[in-house]
């Protein structure tokens, strides 16, 4: 519960309606309390941090001036939504964010009426808000619609599709460009450079607005004024990109100056047509370490706010670390390698590569479609590109994966991080579907490493394969397998039997192998490391089907259409009647919780695998085998 003596104003705000009861002069104090409370709460629980600190004043101003939730407020991505959640009735639960049964890490429609659009992926806010504005217009509803998008989000092509439509849609829409010169890491490309050249021009805005009010929208004077405005603004503002989209541009203004923000929003609130307000903010504002180290403080675990985040040393290498080291080693061995990421340098393990091989590193911004087709173009010219991308983000480049890479059988390697259950970031970031959507594509090779060393081996195998290939691996660390330094390969489409048993054969695809080995030892079952989903090791499956009573497939992917389905299809094609149990992720979106909790819920940890097998075939029971120990 919030301390009312420490937060006298914030403790009284249970909804934006309470905020609107305050005098405008009290809002700076609200913003100070909100920022301090956000620091206190995230320090205790962890979560997204810097982005929320940067929009405290903007969040206060929007909920003060607009009649939310009737007026629609749409956040892009949602990293910055914590202040919004605090002001909209979730203040006392903010410490549960990202935890099982706690608040969602991003805006979520079924969590609150104030979360008007569910997000988690970037560059969607303008499209969604425009859809709401058009719907309101059709329904004769006068509600206001506001989209807030960061300059990082504006690097995504979907945002420009929405601007293109919005400027011609004759709908009332305000887009707020929150310009903090950051995505998760530094912004890249031409757009941030253009935004950096924009200058404050309030005098010009005031002059032209006054002139517009004094003349009719037709006739010689109006046409003369519009031409004069375009040329005059060119002297003040080097780029008129947004005006060319037919959005009326205002700014840039200081996004931490509440009186200035309120003045601008009051001016824009009742204007008709598409408007764009450009605000300049600082990611991590108000907490010195977060301002100084914006990348490190994008998302944090629990920390002492007096000391800041402390780096942990030691521990197992994550799969992401294994990939990052492999990429640098392979680049040293093959000068044709170029690496591409859609704005996920830190998350995908490319920091070292970006420093050691800067000319061969391409961060394309939040533009997954472009990343994939860029790689296709490189491959056409004999380059061997590696696209480092999260499973959930590759979904955004799916057409390009099929049409531009696989259809042309181009030599592109996809290093797919965060595959399977991800954890606290929730359904929007879960990599639940990549085996399903990859294995149906002709020409693809799809590999599922079972540990860290096998990840390196399969990355090398995929890279040396002449054609499209994907290696998918989970978030976090594996079992601590020793990673060899050589760049060796494995035979494509070949699995291995890791434990010989009888009756039951457990076919594990990827990281579930470790738990499958535990269950195999307990039940006297054979356990197989399948390694590849495509091509499937059909000879091995055939051998197992003929020598065992039942087969069990285990995968950290949706059961529907996944690796188990590949085995089922093969058995059906050969008219084999061997009973098959397919274990994997359920036909549902998995909510936020720890990875361990989600694996338990899905029943693909050791306990769940054992329980599912015995529920289906209780006659096998648990049979202790003398002298047999777990392969772990």
N, C-alpha and C positions, 0 to 999 in steps of 0.2 A: 504494500500500500504506500502511496506517495506521502512524503512528509510535508504537511501543510505549512509548517513553520518555515521550512526551507524553500518551498515553492508555493507561496501564498496565492498567486494568480493561477498558475497551471493546475493546482489541486482543485480548483473550482470549475475547470473546463472539462465537462463530460461529453460535450458535443460542440460542433461549430456554432450552434445557436447560443451557447454560453459565451463563446468568444465574441460574438457580435453584440453582446450586452455591454462589453467594455468600451470605455472611451478610446478614441484613436490614439490619444497620448499615452495610453497604457500598453500599447502593442509592443514597443521596444522592450519593455520589461518582460512581457510574455515570451518574446523571442529569446531573451537571455536565459530565462528559466527553462525554456524548451531545449535549448542547446545544452545547458548544464545537465538536465535530466537525461538527455539522449546519451551523453558521455558516460554518465553514471550507470545507466542500464546496459548499454552495449559492453562496457568494460566488465560487467558482471556476468553476462551471458554469451558474449561474442555475437558476431553478425556483420552485415554490411555497415560501414561506418562513415567513411569520408564523404560519400555522396549525400547522405542525409544532412550532415553538418553544413553542407554547402547550400541547401535550399530551405533553411529554417525560416528566414525572413519571407521568402517567396511563398512558402506554405501558409504562414500566418496571414499574409496579405490576401491570398486567394480565398481561403476559408472565411475571412472577415468580410470581403466585398461580395462574394458570390453566395447564392442561396443553395449551397450544397446540402444534401445530395440531389435536390431537384435540378439545380444547375450541374452539368456534368464536368467532372475534372478527370482527365485521362493522363496517367503518368506513363512515360516511355521506359521500358525495361523494368523499373521498379526498385533498383538499388537505393534510390533516394526516398523511398516511401515511409521510412520509420517516423519522421515528424508528422506526416499525414495520418498515420495510424494512431499516434499518441493523441492527436487533436480530435479524432473521430470515434471516441468511446473505447479505445483499446489501450489507454495509457497504463493501466495497472497490470496488463498482461504482456507488455512489450518485452519483458525479460524472458518470456517463453518462446520468443521468435526462433524459428528453425528447429525447435525441439518437437518430439513426438507429442501430438495432441495440443501443441502450442500454436501461436500465430504463424501464418504462412510468411515466408520470407519476401514475398512479392504481393502486390495487390491481387485480391482474389474475390470474385463476385459473390460467392456464397459465404464469405466471411463477414462482409459488411456492405450495406447499401451505398456507402461512400466509395467503395472500390468498384467503379463503374465498368472497368474492363480488366480482365485477367491478363497479366503479362509475365514476363520472364525472359523473353527474347526481345531483341532491340528493333527499333525503327518502325514499330507498328502504331504508335499513338496517333499520328496525323490521319492515317487511313481510318482507324476506329472512330476518332472524333468526327471526321467528316461524314462517316456513315450515320452517326448520331445526329449531326446537324441536318443532314438531308431528311432523316426520318422525322425530326422535330418539325421541319418545314412542312412536310407532307401532312402531318397530324395537326398543323395549326398551333403548335406549342411554342411559346415564346422563351423557353428555357435557354440559358447560355451554355455554350460548349467551349471548353478550353483543353488544349493538348499541351503538355510540357515535354519537350524533347531536348536532350543534351546535344552538344556539338559532336560528341562521339556517335550518338544515335543517328545523327544526320549524315554520317558517312555511309549508311546503308541505302541501297538503291530504292527500296520500297518507300522511303520517306519522300523521294523525288517524284515517284509515281503519284503519291498522294498530293504533293504540292501541285503537280501538273493538272490533276483533276480538280483540286480544291479551288484553284484560281479561276476555273471556268464553270464552277458548279452553282454559282449564285446562292450559296448558303452562308449563314453567319457563323464564322468560326474564328477563334483566336488561337494562334499557335505561339507558345512562348519558347524561345530558343534559350536554353540555359547553357551559356557558354563558359565553361571552366577550363578549356584547353586540355581536357583529359577524357579518356575512356576509362578502362581499367588501368591501362598504362597510358603513355603519352599518345595524343592523337597523331595521325599520319595523313599524308596526302595534301592535295591542293586546297581543300575546303578550309581547314584550320588557318592556313596562311591567308586566305581571303578574309576570313572573319577577323583576324588580327589586324587587318588594315582598316577595318571600319572605325569611324570616328563618331564621337558623340555629336549629335546635330539637333538638339532640342530646339534651338532657335529656328532652324530651317523647318522643322516639323510644325512649330507654332505658326510660322509665317504662312506656310502653304495651307494649313488647316483654316486659318483665318480667311485667306483668299477664297478657298472653296466655299465657305459658308456665305460669301458675299456675291456669288455669281451663280447663274443657272448652269445646269449640266448640258447645255446645248449652245450653239451659237459660236461666233468667231472668238470671243474672249475666252470661253472654256477651252477651245482647242488650242489657243495660244498659250493658256496657262499650263495645260498638260505638257506641251512641248517644252515650255520654259522650265517646268518642274524637273523633267527628265535631265535636261542639260545642266541645270543648277545643282541638282543633287549629285551629279557626276563630279562636281568640284569638291563637294564635302565628303562623299562616300565613294571610295574607289570602285566598288562593285554594286550593281543594282540587280543582282541575281534574283532576289525575292520579289522585287517590283516587276521583273520580267515574267514571273509566274503569276502576276496580277494580285499578289499579296501586298497590302499596304504596310510598309516597313516602318517601325518605330525603334529608335535606340541608336547605339547601345546605351543602357543605363546601368548604374551600380545595383546589382541584385541584393546587396546587403544594406542598402539605404532604404529603410522602410517607408519614410515619408515620400521619397521619390518613387518607389514602387507603387504605393497607394495612389499617388497622383497619376501615374501613367495608366494604371489599370482602371481608374475611374474614367479617364479620358476614352479608353478603348472599349469599355464595357458595353456601351449602347451604340457603337458604330456598326453599320451594316456591312456585310460582305466579309471576305477573308482578310484577317489582320495578322501581322507577325510582330511580336515584341521581343527584342533582343536584350537579354540581361547578362551581365558579366558577374560571375561568382567565383569563389575559391573553394575547391574541393577540400574538405577537412577544416573549414572555417571555424575558428574559435578554439581549436585544440592544436597548440603549436607543433607537437610531433606529427600530427596528421597533415598539417599544412606543409611541413618540411619534407615529409616522406609520403607523398600521396599514393604511390603504388602500394607500398607496404600496408597502408591503412585503408585500402579499399574495403577489405573484409578482414576481420580479426577474430581470434579466439578470445576467451576471457583474459583480462590483463589488469594490472594495477594502474589506474589513471595518473597517479603521481609519478610512476616510473616509466610508463609507456610499454609498448610491446617489446618483449625480450625474445631473442632468437633462441630456439632450442637446438642443441647440438646432438650429434650421434643419431642412433636409431637406424632402422632399416631403410634402404633405398626404396623410393616409390617407383611405380611403373613409369611415371612421368620422368623421373630422374634417369631411369634406364634408357628411355627414348632419347633424352637430351644428350647423354654421353654417346650413345650409338650414332646419333646424327653427326656429331662432330668427328667421330672416328671414321665414319663412312665418307664424309666430305673430304677428309684428308686422303682417303684411298681412291676416291673417284671425283675428279674435278667437274664432271658433268652434273653433279648433284646441286640442286637449288632447293631452298626451303621456303614454303609459303604458309602464312597463318592469317586467318581473319580476326585480327585484333586480340589474339590470345597468346601473346609471347610468354608471359609468366605462367599462365595456367597450363600451357602445352609443353613447357620445358625448353623454350627456345632462347632463354636469356644468354647462356654461354655461347650458343651458335651465333646469335646476333652480334656478339662482340668479336668473336674470333674469325667470323666469315661474313662480315658486314655486307660486302658487295653481292653475296649470294643469298641474302636474307630479304624476304619480301613480306612486309606486313601491309595488307591491302585495306585495313580498316574493317568495319563490320559489314562485310560484303562477301558472304559465303558463296553465292552464285558466281561472282567474278573470280574468287579464289580458285574454284574448280576449273572454270574455262580458261583462266590464265595458265593453269598447269597444263591443260590440253594443248594450248598453243605452244608452250615451251616444248612439250613432248613431240610435237610435229617437226621440230627442228633439231631433234637429236639430244635434247637436254633430258635429264632424269629428275623431274620434280618430285618432292615429297610434300604432301599437304598435311600439315598437323592441325587436327580439328577435333572438337568434341563430337561425340556421337549425336547428341541432340541438335547440334548446329549443322551437321552434315545433312540433316533432313531438309534444311533450307536450300541446299544446292542439289537436290535429288534429280531434277530434270537434267541439270548439267552433267551430273554423274552418269546418267544413262545416255543422254543424247550426244554429249560432247566428248566424253571419255570412252565409255564402254562400247558404244556403237562403232566407234572408229578404232577400237582395240588399241588405245594409246597407252604408252608406258608411263603410268602415273601411280605412285605409291601413296596410299592413304594411311596415316598413323592416327587411329581413332581412339582418343582418350575418353575417360569417363564413360566407358561402355558398361551396360547393365545397371544395377542398382547404384545410385550415386549417394543419396542420403539427405542431409539437411536442406539442400536447395530445392528439394521437392520435385513435383511432377514435370515442371517445365524443363528441368535440367537432367532428368533421368535418361539414360541411354538404353532404353528397354527394347528398341525395335530394330537395331541395325542389322542383326543377323537375318531378320525377316525381310527387310527391304534390300539387303545386299545380295542374298543368295538367289533371288529370282532374276538377277541381271546377267545376261550372257557375257562371256569373256572374263568375268570377275573371278579372282582367287580371294578366298576369305579365310583368314587364319585366326585361331583363338589360343594364344599362349596360356599355359597353365601356371607358369612362375616367371620370375624376373629374367632368368637366364634364357628360358625358351622365348621370351619376348624379344630379346636381342637376336637370337637365332632366326626367328620368324621375320623380324624386320629386315634382316639381311637377305633372307630368302625372297621376300616380297620385292625388295629393291632390285635384286639381280634377275628376277623374273621379267621377261620382256612382254609386258602387257599390264592391264590394270590389276592392282592387288591391294587388299586392305588387311591391316592387322589391328584387331580391336582388343583393348586391355582396360582393366577397371581403374577406378580412382584408388589412390592410396598405395600401401605397401603390400607385397605378397608374403610368402613364408620365409623370406630371408635367404633365398637360394643364392649361391655364389655365382656371380656373373663373370663369365670368361672374357678375356680381352680380345680374342680372335674374332674375325668376321666370318664365321662359318655359316653354312646353310643346312637346311633339312630337306629331305625329298618332299616335293609338293604332293598333297593328297594322301599322305601316309601317316597313320596313327601308330601307337605303340601300346602293347599290353603291359600295364604296370604291376598287376597282381593277378596271378593265376588262381582261379577258384572253380566252383562248380555251381550249377543250378541257375544262379543269377549272374548276368553280365551288366555292369554299370558302365555306360558310355558317357564320359564327362567331356564337355566342351569348354575349355578355358579354366578360369579360376576355381570353379566348383570341384576340380579334381582332388584338392586336398581333403575336403570333407567326404568325397566319395571314397577315398582310400581308407578313411576311418571306418566308414560303414561297411566297406568291403571286408575289412579284417574282422569285424564283429559278426558278419553274416556268412563268412566263407565265400564271398562272391568274387568273380573276376572284375577287375577295374581297368578301364581302357582310357588312355589319354588320346582323344580323337584328333586334336590339333587343327584339323581343317574341317570347315563346314562345306566349303566348295573349293575344289572337288572333294566329295565325300570318299572316304576309304571304303569303297564298296566291297572289295575282297575281304577286308577285315570284318565288316558287318556280316557278310555272308557266312564266314567261318564261325562267328559268335552265335548267329541265329541257329546254325545247325548243331552246335555243340553245347548250347545252354537251353534251359527250360524257358526262361523269360529274359527280356531285355529291358533296361531302364536307361533313359537318356536324361542328363542333367545339364542345364544351361542357365546362365545369368542373362536371359533374354525372354521376351514374350513367348509363351508356348505356341501361340498361334503363328504358324508359318515359319517357326524357327528351326534350330538344328534338329530337334526331335522330329519335326515334320519331314525333314529331309530323309531321316532314317525310315519313317513310316511310309513315305512315298516309294523308297527303294524296296522295302519289304513287299508292298502291294504290287509293285511292278514285277517282282520275281515270284509272286503268288506264294509267299512264305507266310505261314500262319503263326509264327512265334509271337506270343503275347508281348505287348510293348506298353510300358508306362512312361509317359513324357512328363518330366518335371521342369518347371521354369517359372517365369513371372506370370501372374494371373492376368486375365482380360480386364484390367482396371488400371487407372492411373494411380501410381503409388505416391502417397502423401509424404511430407517431410518427416524424417526421423533419422537415426543413425543408420549407417550401412548395415551394421550387425542386426539391428532391430528389423530392418526391411527384409534381409535375407531370412530371418526367422519367420516373419509373417508370410513370406512367399513359400516357405517350406523347402528351401534349397541349401540350408546348412545341414550339418551332420544329423542333428535331431530330426529335422523335417524329412530328409531323405529316408532315414530309417523308418520313421513313422508311416510314410507314404507306401513304402515297399511292404511293410507288414500288414498295413490295412488292406492292401490289394491281395497279398498272398501270405496269409498268416501261417500257412504250413511251414514256411521257411524258418520262422522263429529266430531267436538269437542263439547261435550254436558256438560256444567257446571252442576254439581249436587249439589244442596243445602245441606250444612251441611257435605259434604264429603271432607276430607282433605287427602293429600298425606300420605301414610303409613310411609313415612320417617319423 
